[in-house]
Amino acid sequence: MVVKQVKHWLVTRANAARWRPIMDWAEARGAEFSQTRDGQGFLIEQPKALPGPLRVEWGVSQRSYLPGTELRMRCEMGLHHDLQMMVLCRALMENLERAVFEAYTDTLKTRVDTDTPEEMRWLVMFPKFNNASSQILRQRYGLVGVTKDLTSAWIEGELSEALVQASQDLLPEGHPFVLMSMRGNLYLRTEMSEPDLPKVQALVRLLETAAREAQRVSGRLAEGGAWPTTTSIAWTPSTRPGDVT
């Protein structure tokens, strides 16, 4: 028991030093930085962030399609409930589509309804948007949403520019990445083997851009439904303990 406690103390101390730049950055933003109980990950919480309260976590992946460790974020926005849209790495989209197809052809296909995360279910539920004005955006990302009009309104403009820029170095081709608007919030997940301050900062900026654009679209919906919407959902959203979603 003593050996285990000493080992945990050493790991926590070493990681505190390794993550010091991220902690300093978080505190400079007015956020609270803390290590996870096992000392193997960290949590950043900023209740007064704009455009909405921000939560950033790094640690063991909570999704099977992201091996190893991940960076996951949530920005609480209070968006219109019909704002259900997603952009993800195209290679990841193709892999998830194959996984969903295999699950449906399996005799235990009911597992898809209860155990499959939204990012996989939406590939079956919602139409794909393939008409983005940017060729790079079409080549590197998959886009789906409750309607094509909503997805287009969200993605075109500032978010499109940010995603194209990210594809140059922050999110190289094939790197697993998911950005979603659902349950009134914005969520981002990406594989990250080691937390790196410049990358964390850049991904936070990308999430904030997506959140501002979603807020704009949500405002138009709230004014009287500028686009046709779909309110029926084929599956009940699920959450997992300790998950940002």
C-alpha positions, 0 to 999 in steps of 0.5 A: 500500500505504501509503495503504491501511494509513493508511486502515485505521489511521484507520478502526480508530482512529475505530471504537475511539472510536465503540465505546468505550462498548460496550468499557467495558461488555464489560470491566466484565463481565469480557469481552474486546473486540476489533475484527475484522481489517478494523476494520469490526466487533467481537467480545466474548468472555466465557468465564466468563459465566452461564448459559454462555460468551458470544460477541457479534459485530457486523459484516457479515451472514452470512445473506442474509435480514439485509441489511447488518450484524447483531448475532449472539450465542452462549451455550454451554450444553451442552443436551440434543441434542433441544432444537431450537427457534426463535422469529423475527420473523413477517414474516421467517418468512413471507419464509423460508417463501416462499424455501424453497418457491421453492427446492423448486420449482426444478430445483436443489432439492438446494441446499436440502439443502446451502446452506440454514441451519437457520433455513430448513430447520426451517420445513419440518422441524418443527411450528409452535407456534401456541398461545402464551398471549400474543396479542402473542407469536402476532401478532409471532413465529413459533415452531417446534421439534422438538415442540410440547410442547418449544417450549411449555415453552421459550417460556411463562413468563419468555421469553414475557414478555421477548419481548413486552416486546422487541416494544414497542421493542427488536424493532419489528414486521417487524425481522428477528430469530432466536433458536434453541436447537440443538447444545446452545447458544443463538443470536441474530441480528438486523439492526443497522445501527449498534451501540448499547450499550443495544440490545446490553445488552437483547439480551444479557439476552434471550439470557440469559433464553432460555438459562436457560429452555432450561436448565430444559427441558433438565434435565427432558429429562435426567431421563428425557425429560419430553416426546416427542422426535424424534432424526432430522434430515432434513439434516446441520447445517452451519457457516460459517467465522467464524460464531457458529453 
